[in-house]
Amino acid sequence: MAGFHTKALDGATWPDFAALVERHKGVWGGCWCMGFHAKGEGWGKSAELNRAEKETLVRGGRAHAALVYDGDVCVGWCQFGSPQELPRIKNRVEYEAGKTDLPAWRITCFFVDRACRARGVAAAGLGGAMAEIFRLGGGVVEGYPEDVSGRKVSGSFLHGGTLAMFEAAGFGKVRQIGKHKWVVRAER
């Protein structure tokens, strides 16, 4: 992770985030990392509407992420927020079947610039998100990573991060909610 540093996503860093997303054509078909937010007016309709809604949320302090920089260039992010800010998660039925108390924070999404993959950007983002969460008051933090041990997995399925990365950051397994997906928790 040498050389990487993080900054909070806010109005001042929005242009850096937007440049990364635009380099990747909106990320995941124009999502702009809106998939875990509540469905807004433009949700899923177009990349332009997703972009506008994401910018509105960011500038209003209702979207959080740790942006990862290599020098002056944003090369990745780790999105986090409260369950109210990020109510949508994958494997929701399984998650709610074994429901525990809601966490104070959720980590829902990672993205790494294709030119910087396999260099520790996601781990730097997770560390930056945990630092921001602490700065914002801390509490129980939950993630939904994929266990990739013993199998080859396309990076496109790892938007929630890997179980090994979360465990290395001090998260513990709570329960399994999919064939390879886990709920993990830590307190910050």
N, C-alpha and C positions, 0 to 999 in steps of 0.2 A: 504494500500500500504506500510505499515511499513515493513522495512527490504529489500525492493526492491531498486535497483539502476540501472542506465542505462549507457551504453557506446555506442559510435558510432561504427557501423559496418565498419571495415577497415582491412587492412592486418594483424594488430596485434590481432584483435578480431575474425578474420576468423575461427580459430580452434574452438572457443567457439560456434559460429554459426553453423559450420559444425557438431559438436558433437550433438547439439540439433536436427538438421535436420536428422542426421543418426539414432538417437534414435527413430525417428518417420518414419523410412523407406522412407526418401526423401520428406515427407509431401505431402499430396494430390496426391498420386500416382507417386511420383518422381518429382514433380514440381520444388523443390528447390527455390520457390518464383520467378520463371521466367515468370509466366503467364501474367504479366502486362508490361514486357519489350518488346521491338520490337522483332519480330521473328528473331532469329539468326539461324545459320546453323543447330544446333542440336535441335531447339525448338520442344518440343513434341515428339522427337524420342526416347529418353531414359533418365533415371535418371542420368546416368553417364555423358551424354553430357550436360544436364541441370546444373549439378554440376560444370562441367568445365567452362561453359559459365558464371555462376554466380560468380565463383571465379575470372575469368578474369575481369569481370565488377567491382567487389569489389576492387581488387588490382589496377585497373586503375582509381579508384575514380568515377566510373560511375554507382554505385549502392549504395543506402543509406538506412540505417535502424537504429533505436534505439534498441539495444539489452537490454533485461531486465534480471537482475541477482538477484538471491537469494543467497547471499554469493558469492562464486566463480563460481557458476553454472549458465549458461545461460538457462533461463526458458521461454523465449518468445522474440518476436520482433514486431516492427511496421515499415513497409516499407514505405518510402516516396521518392519523387524525383520530378524533373521538368516534365512537360508534354512531353518533348522531351525524357527524360530518361524512362518514364513510359507512353507510348502513348496508351496502350490498357487498356480499362476499361469496366466493365460490363454495360449493358443497353446503349451501345454506340448510337444506333439510337435515343432513347428517349433523351439522353444527347445532341446530336447535333441538335435535333429539336428545343430545347429551348436555344440554345447556347448563352452563355455570353462570355465575355473576358476570355481567358484562365488564370488560376491562375499561380502564380510563382511556386507553389508546389502542389503535390497531395499526399494524404495518401491513399494507395491502399490495404494494406494487413496487417493483424495481424495473429500471430500464438502463441499459448500458450501450453506449455508442458502439456500433459494430466494429469500429477500428480499435476499440480498447477492451474487448472482451477477454476473459481469462487472465486479467491483470489485477484483480482485487477491487475493482470499482464498486461492485455491489456490497462487499464487506465494508468498504469505506463509507458508503451510503448508509448502511445499517448503523455504523458507529456514529455518524453525523446525526441520524434521526434520533438515536438514543440521547445524544447530548442536547438536542433541541427539546426533546420531551422533558428532560430534567430541567432545562431552563424554563419551560412552560409550566412547571409544577410537579412533574413526575407522576408516579402511580404505576398500576399494573399495565403492562404492555403485552399485547397478543400478536402473534404472527401466524401465517398459514402456509408454511413451506412444504416443499416436495422432497421426499426421501429418494435420493438418486443412487444410494449405495447398491453396488452390484449390477447396475444397469446403465445403459447409455440413453440419455434423454436430450432431445432437442432443446436448445436454449429458449425457444419460443414458448415452451411449456413452463418455464421457470420464472414467470413474472412475480411469483410470490417468494422467490428465493429458495435456497436449499436448506434442508434440515441441518446438515453439517455446519453451514455458515451460522445459523441461529444458535446451535449448541455451542460453537466456539465463542459466541458473544455472550454466553451465560444463560441462554434460554433453556427451559426444561420442557420435555414433552408433557402434554396434558392428556390428549387422546387423539386417536386417528379418526379422520372424517372423510376419507376417500381411500382408494386402493393404496396410494402412496402419499397422501396429504395428511398433515398433522396440524393440530392446534398446539402452539408452544407459547409459553409465558415467561416473563421476567418482570421484576419490579425495579423501577428506576427512581 
